[in-house]
Amino acid sequence: MRLPSFPTLIRTFYTITNATTARFLNSPASQKTLGSSRGTIVHKSMPTIPFLGSLFSSSAQSKAMTDYPVKKSDDEWRAVLNKEQFRILRTAGTEPPYTGAYDKHSPTTGTYTCAGCHAPLYRATHKFKSGCGWPAYFDSIPGAVTRHTDTTFGMARTEIVCSNCGGHLGHVFKGEGYPTPTDERHCVNSISLTFREGEEGEGEGGVGKGKVGGG
């Protein structure tokens, strides 16, 4: 009998886990199927399974203590974000690996902006291939990203959020040995981002402007 491939097993496990979690929480399942992970290396990264994502999502306490230029109620955010954007940006959720629109996105110019408020976050030249399953950046536009220590369930991680609206982006990891200027990896959800083409630096300076868009 021919055994299923490893990616097929992973996709099946993710699908079953997602459905079980949805029944447990009495809410509809809305996750995408896990993409293929062929030829990649396992790195420290964000949780990939919904119920684990809820366990290891970042605490809101430290973020609540930060005063962001853009302030909106949950209802106001729901009016300008779709369901997945709200889940990730406003409740610190995580998208499945290898499924994001910007995972393999490799432009030479342009700017990645916050999907919630459109503040510039990363330049195209900050992005690099890490093989982790999420967009990876070795640095951000100065002042655009705020870091919070996330010690949820005893795990010492550094969460990164948009400095303009507090939207959850992902986590940053250091000392993994990547040949980059900072030896850091900003592991970011694609859903937290939008991309603006053009020369880098054009239109930057949106932090603190209070701009909000639908994403």
N, C-alpha and C positions, 0 to 999 in steps of 0.2 A: 504494500500500500504506500502510495506517495504522500509524504508528510507535507503540510502547508508550509509556505515560506515564512521566514521570520516577520517580514513586514505585514503579511496577512494575519499572523497570530496577534501582532500588536494592534492592528486595526480592529480585529474581532474583540480583543480584550477591552479596548477603549469603548467600542460600541455597547458591549454588554454592561460595562461599568456605568456608562452614561445613562442607559435606560434604567438600571437599578437605582441609581441616585435620583433620577427624576421621579420614580414611583415613591421612593422613600420621602422625598420632600414635597410630594403631591403637586408637582409642577411639571409642565410639558418639557420634554427634552428638545434642545435646540442646538446641540453641538454638531460640528462637522466631523466627518470621519478622519481619523488620523492618517496623514500622508506617509508615503514611503520614507524610511530612514536609511536606505541602502548607502553604504560607503561613507557613513558619518561616524564621528567619534563622540562618545558620551561625555558631556561636560556638566559641570554644575549649572543648573538652570532653574527656571521657574517650574512649578508643579504642572503636570500635564493631564491629570485625571480630575474630573469635576469635584468629587468629594474631598480629594486631597487639596485641591485648589482652595476650597472653602476653609480647610483646616490651616493652611499655610498662607492665606491671604493676609495682607498687612493690617496691623492694628490702626484704627482711625484716631487713636489718642494723640499721637505726636503730630499728625497732620492737622488735627483740629486746633492745635496750638499755633499754627502758622497762619498768618494773615495774608491771603492771596488777593491780588487786585480784582479778579473776577469772582464774585460771590453770587451763587444761585441756589435756590432750593432744589430738592430732588425733582419736584414736578416741573420746574423750569428747565432743568437739564434734560428731562425726558422729552420735553417739547422740541429740543434741538438735536438730540442724539437718537440713533436707532437703538434697538434693544441690546445688541452686542456691545456697542460703544458705551452705553450706560453701565452694563455689567462690568466691563473692564476698567473704564476710566473712573467711574464713581464708586465702584464696590471692590476695586482691586482684584478683578478676575484675571484669568489667563486663557489665551487662545491655545488650541492644540499645536504642537510643533509641526513645522514643514507645511503649514496650511496658509500662512499669512501672505498677503499680497506683496510685501516688501522683503520677504526672507531672501529671495534670490535677485532682488532688484539691485542693479549695479550701475547707476547713472554716473557720469563724470562731473556734472554740474547740477545745481538745484539745491533745494532746501526741504527738509522734512519738518513739518509743522504739527502742532497739537491738533488732533481731530475735534477737540472740544472748543477751543478758543482761537485756533489758527496762529498761535504764537510760534515763531521760529524756534526749533529745538536743536536740529542737527544739520550740518552741511553734508552734501553728497560725499565729499572727500573724507569725512569722518567714518564712513561705513567700510567694513571689511568682512571678508568671508571667514566665519568661525566654524561653520558646520554644526552649530548647536540647535538649529531648527527655528530660530527667531532672528529678526534683524539685529545685527551687532554693530556697535559704534565704539571707537576708542576714545572719543571725547565729544563734548557738546558745545554749542554756542555759549560763550561766557554769560553766566547768570541765568540761562534759560532753564536749567534743570536743578531741582532742589533734592537733597538727599536726606533720608530719614533712616535711623537705625531701626530695623525690624527684628524683634526678638520673639515673635510669635512662636509658641510651643518650644521655646528654648533654642531656636535656630537663630544664629547671629547672621543676619543678612542686611544689605543696604538697599532700601527701596528708593526708586527715583520717580519724581513726579514733576509735572509741568509747574514752573515757578509762577506762571500767570494765573492758573485756575486750580492748581492742586490735583489735576487729573493723573491717575496712576499710569505710569509708562512701563515699568518692569522693575528689574534689579540690576545692580552693577556688581561685577566680580573683578577682583584684582589678583595679580600674581599668577596667572594661568600660563604665562610664557609665550603669548602671542607676539610676533615681531612687529609691534606697533609702538608709537612714541610714548604711550602712557602705560602699557601693559595692563590696561583695563578693558573690560567688555561690558558695555551697556546692553543688556539683554532686554529688548523692547518688543512689546506687542505691536504687530502691524496695525491692528484695529485702533490703537491709540494715536496713529499717525495719519497724516495726509502728505502728499508730495507736491511741491511747487517747482515747476521747471524754470530754467533761466540761470543767469550767472549767479554764483554764490555771493551773498551779501545784499542782493536786491531785495528791498522790502523788509530787511531785518530791523529789529528794534520794536517788534510788536509786544514784547513783554512789558506789562504795566499799562498797556493801552486800553485794556478792558474790552477787547474785541471778542465777540462770540459768534460762531457760525454753526451750521448744521453738521459739518463733517462728512 
